[in-house]
């Protein structure tokens, strides 16, 4: 799955550029495709593939790390004297 997403990350800028030059190649099912739709497909494909790839490859935070981050944020709020109302 990660290899497939890496391939999509590499191919999506190519799809974007081809869509800008020849939108008919990307949107072959449309009668009159325009550059906006073709470039939108490339950008959307890029954003989705990078997001999923990073979600799958970054390590999950452990329970202890989460608690430490929450404790630090509480300490920062106390330093700034922020009060919840």
C-alpha positions, 0 to 999 in steps of 0.5 A, spaced: 500 500 500 505 504 501 509 503 495 502 504 491 501 511 494 509 513 493 507 511 486 501 516 486 505 521 489 510 521 484 505 520 478 500 526 480 504 532 478 505 528 472 498 528 471 497 535 473 502 537 468 499 533 462 492 536 464 495 543 463 497 541 457 493 536 454 486 536 458 483 531 453 488 526 455 486 526 463 479 527 462 478 522 456 471 521 458 469 528 457 466 531 450 470 538 452 474 537 458 478 544 460 484 545 464 481 547 470 478 540 471 484 536 469 489 540 473 484 539 479 484 532 478 492 532 479 492 536 485 486 532 488 490 526 487 497 529 490 493 531 496 490 525 497 496 521 496 501 525 500 496 525 506 495 517 506 502 516 505 504 520 511 498 517 515 501 510 514 508 512 514 509 516 521 509 512 527 503 513 532 504 517 538 504 512 545 500 513 550 505 516 555 507 521 549 500 524 549 500 525 556 506 529 556 504 533 551 497 534 554 501 536 561 506 541 557 500 544 554 497 545 561 503 548 564 504 553 558 497 555 559 498 556 567 504 560 565 500 565 560 495 565 566 489 563 561 483 561 564 477 557 561 470 560 563 
